[in-house]
């Protein structure tokens, strides 16, 4: 890469067939207060879209230092890996196509990078914004677990604190940043992340976990905020079930690929859930589904949410348990293995 092509920060967004909502996040990016002298770019990775994604992106070219890279291998991890390969910045600020970026988001990250040159990973606040009409039960519990997980809410306070998987201070995909050198040492696992063929999650948490296991440190950046727009279709009982099914499948996949050596391994409750026999998982599914139905019928929404979450989790884990291990299948990439960390 020529020196003149380098920039300080690459803002990186991956998208697929979401041209309408993409316009909103790009509009918010165009309104950011960018510090004088900061060299930056906005890199959009079009993950095989069939709509007018590229046209919408380039319509912002007069207002943003934007460019588009195409990645036709479907899947968020493939798109992230393409973005890392294409990025020109010394740091990569990651966000999603369904957020609104606060005006001082980029400036706040730039300040944090300067303040903590020893650190490689950073994370900022994710504020869920519910589109109307919001069901009454959803609005009531939106600020409580387990819905805060589904809504990707991240808030570790108004003071900088070190990131830590042991203390569960972990950034999520809609708002985090990584120094490019460390990011390029650890790729995103194609077996994780949403794609047309799978609905697994957690590819960004697993990559950050690997980066920090290699010795990197990180900081919570409280002033770097994005607002995560939650459409009505995600404010349903069905979506709660589908999300936690995805999470259960994700944890079971990681435990099969890297037993005890992945970002969810510290959660002993989840490990106990996925490390059951297939008949044991089926029994748990039946029991939790029955408990959900009972709680829902008597109007105990909090209990119903918890039992529906567990039902989905066990179904996801059972999907992996019921899938034979492919004979001769390639192992996860070497730079993803915990054993390669030192």
N, C-alpha and C positions, 0 to 999 in steps of 0.2 A: 504493500500500500504506500503510495507516495505521501510524503509529509504533508503536502498541501491538501490531501484528501482527508486527513485526520481531523476529528472534531473532539470536543471535550465529552459530550454526552450524546448517545443515541437513545431516543425515545422509541420503544419498539412495541408495536401492536400487531397481533395476529388476528385474522378474520377470515370468515368463509360465509358467503351468501347472506350478509347482513348489511347491505348497502344503506338501507334506510336508517338504521340506528347508528351506523358508522359516521354518518354526517354529524350527529350530535356530539360525539366525542371529539371529532376533528374541529368542530366549531368551538368547543371549550378549550382545546389546545391553542387555537388561533388567538384566544383572548388572554393567554398567560402573560404575566409580567416577566419578561426574560431579562436577566441582568446584562448590563452593557458589557460587551466583550466576550460573552459566553458563546462559544462555537457549538452548535448543536444541529441535529437532524432528527426528523421523524421518519422512521422506517416502517412501512406497512408491509406485512407479509400476507399476500393473498393466497390462501390455502385452497387453490383450485376452484374459486368461485365461478358460477355460471351466470350471475347477475351483473350489474354495472358497478361492481365494487371499485375496479381500477379507475373508471371514469369519475366516480364520486371523489375518490382520493385525489386525483390530479386536478380536480376543480378547485382545490385548496392551494395549489402550487403558488399562486401570487402571494398568499398570506402565510404559508408555512414552508420551511425547508424540507419538503416531503419528497420521498421517492418510494417506489413500489417494487418489491421483489416477489416473484411468483414461485410457489412450491406446490407442485401437483400431487405429491404423495400425501393423501388425506390423513389428517390427524394433527392435533395440537402440538405434540412433541416434534413431529417432522417440521411443522411451521416454525417452532421455536428454534430448532437447530439451524434452519435456513437463516433465520434472523441473526443468530449469533455469527454465522459465517459471513454475513453481509455487513454487519455493523462496523462503522468507522470510528465510533466513539471510544474513549478510554473507559467510560462507564456505560452500562446499559440500564435505562429506567424502563421497567416493564409495566404495562397496563393493558386493559382489555377494551374491546369494542363496545361494551355496554355500560360504560361509566361516563361521568362528567368530571373533568379535571379541574381542581381549584386553581385560581389565578397564580398563587405563589408556589405551586407544587414543584415545578422545575427548579426555581430559585432556592427553595428549601433543601432539595436534594443536593444541589451544587454546593451549598453552604456546608452540608453535612460531610460531603466528600472532602472538602478542604479542611474541615475541623478534625476529621478522623482518617488521616492518610494511611494509618495502619490497618484499617478495616476494609473488608471486601464485599460485605453484604449489608443491605439496609432495607428497612420496611416502613411503610407508612399506613395511616389510618384508612379504613374502608368503611364508609357510612352507607348503610342500605337506605334506599328511597323507594317506598312502595307506590306503585302506580294504582290509581283508583279505577274501579271500586275495590277496596280491600275487605275481604270477609271479616266480620267482627272477631271471630276466634283467632284469626291470623294476626290481626292488629294487636290483640290482647297479649299474645305470647311472642311477638316478633322480637322483643328485646331480651328474651330468655332462651337458654339452651333447651332443646336442640335446634330451635329455629335460627339462633344466631350463627350456628355452623352452616346451615343451609344457605343463609343470606350472605355468607363470607364476611361477617362483621369482624373487624380488627380494631381494637383500641386498647393500648397498654398504658394509657395515661398521658399527661401533658409534659412529662420530662423524659429526656433521652435515657434509655436503659439498654444494657447489652442484650442482644438476641441470644436465645438459648433454647435448644430442644429439650433439655432436662427440665427447665422451668416453664416450658410451653409458651415461650415468647417467640413466636414464629411468624414471619410474613407470609401472605398468600398472593396468588397470581395476579390479582387486579392491581396490586400496588407494591412493588418491591424493586430493588436495584442491586446490581452486581457489577463489580469491577470486571472489565472485559477479559483480562488475562486469566483470572480465576474461573470465569464463566466458560471460557474456551477449553479449560482442562476437564470439564465435566459436562457431558452432553445430556440431553433430555431423553429419557427412556421411552421408545415407541410403544412399549406395552402398557404405558400409562398415558393419561390424557384422553380427552374426548376425541372421537373420530366417528365416521359413519359406521365403523365396524365394532366399536366398543364405546362404553359410557363411563370408563374409569376416570378417576380424578387424581390429584396429588402429584402430578409430574413435576411441578415447580418446587413443592416442599421436599420431594426426594432429591432433586438436584441441589437445592440449598443445603440439605442435610449432608450430601456427599462433599460439597465444597467446604463446609465447616469441619467435617471430619478430617479433611486434609490440612487443617490448622488455621483456616481463615476465621476471623472474628467479624462481628456485625453489630449494628446499632438500630434501635427503634428511633424513627424520625417523626416526632409527633405532629409537626406542622405540614407534613407532606400528605395531603388528603385527596381522596377521590370519592365520588358519590356513585354507588353501585345501583343502577336502575333495575328494579325488580318488577317485571311485567305481571299482569294478572294471572297468566297461565302458570306462573311459579308460586302462586299463593293458594295452593290447593292441597287437599289430602293426598291426591295422587302424586303430586310432585314431591311431597315429603317422602313418600314410599320410594319413588324412583331415585331420589337423591341418595338415600341411605342404602339402597340396593347397590348403587354405584360405589359408594364408600366401602361397603362390605366386600364387594368384588375386588376393589383396589387393595385393601389390606390383605385379603387372601392371596391375591396375585403376588404381592411383594413378599409375603411370608414363604410362598413356594419358591420364588426366585432367589431370595436372600434371607434364609431362616434366621430370625433374630437380629438381623443387621440392616434395618431400614428405619425410616423416620417414625413409623407407627409402633415400633417394637416396644417402646417404653410404656405404652398403654396396655397394662397387664390384663385389663378387662377385655379389650378387643382381641388380644392374643388368645385368651381363654375361649373366646367365641369362635375364632376361625380355626383353632386347632382341635376341633371336634371331628369325629367320624361323620361320614355322610348320613348314616341313619340318625345320628345324634343331632345333626343340623336340621334334618327334616322334622324331628320331634320338636325342636325349639321353634321352628317356623309355625307348626300347628298350634303350639301352646301360646306363642306371642300373638298370632292372628286371632285366636279365641279371646285372649285378654283384651286385645284392641277392640274387638267387636263389643265385648261387655262394657268396657269403659266408655265407648262411644254411645252406646244405647242409654246409659245412665247419665250422660252429659258431663262426664269427667274429662274435659278436653286435655288437661295436662297429662293425665295417665294415658289417654288414648294416643297422644303424640309420642310418648315414650315407648309404648308397645308397638306402634306402627314403625317407629325408627328401628326397633330391634327386629321386627319382622323383615323389613327390607334388608337390614344388615345380614341376617342369616340367609336370606335368599341369595344375596350376592356371593356370600362365602360358599354356599352350596353349589353355585354355578361353577366356581373354580374347582371345588372338590370333585364334582361330577365329570370334569374334563380330564381325560387321560393326559399324562405328560407325554408330549411328542417325543418319539424315539429319535435320537440324533439331532434334536433341535439345538440351535445355537444358543449359547449362554448370553446373558446380558452383556453389553459392551464392557470392555475391561476398565474403562475409566469410570464406570458406574459402580464397580465392585468396591465394597468397603475394604477389602484386602489390599487394594491398590492405593489406599489413602496415604500410606507412609512410604 
